[in-house]
Amino acid sequence: MFFIFGWGHRNIKNFGSTLVQKCPICSHTSHYSLVRTRDWATLFFIPIFPYETKYYLECPVCKNAFELENENNIEKLKEIAELIEKFDNKEVTKKDLNKQYKVLVNGLKKEEKGEDKSDD
Ligand SMILES: [Zn+2]
């Protein structure tokens, strides 16, 4: 009896549209998508448990992605994606969308950019 164990089975989940931003790569201004990648360990090619999860904001035009590290922001961006989806489904009015969007965007913290000094 032997086991086939593997790493790196990846699945990708797109939470939908979030912030409107201008892409520094392709210069298009559009709703960035919140994307999650999850890498799984596999046994006989069946995913058993995830060992790495990352979140990105992805430009819908050129697919360039920026990794998110602040958990607060990830939660807020999920709420923004839900809100925009509700608006697309006509479950909230444009007025409510604008109001709630503003509150959520104001709750975002600045992502640490540049060199990462805290390596713990
Ligand atoms: Zn782009």
Residues whose N, C-alpha, C, O or C-beta is under 5 A from the ligand:
A	BS01	ZN	C23 I25 C26 C59 V61 C62 K63 N64
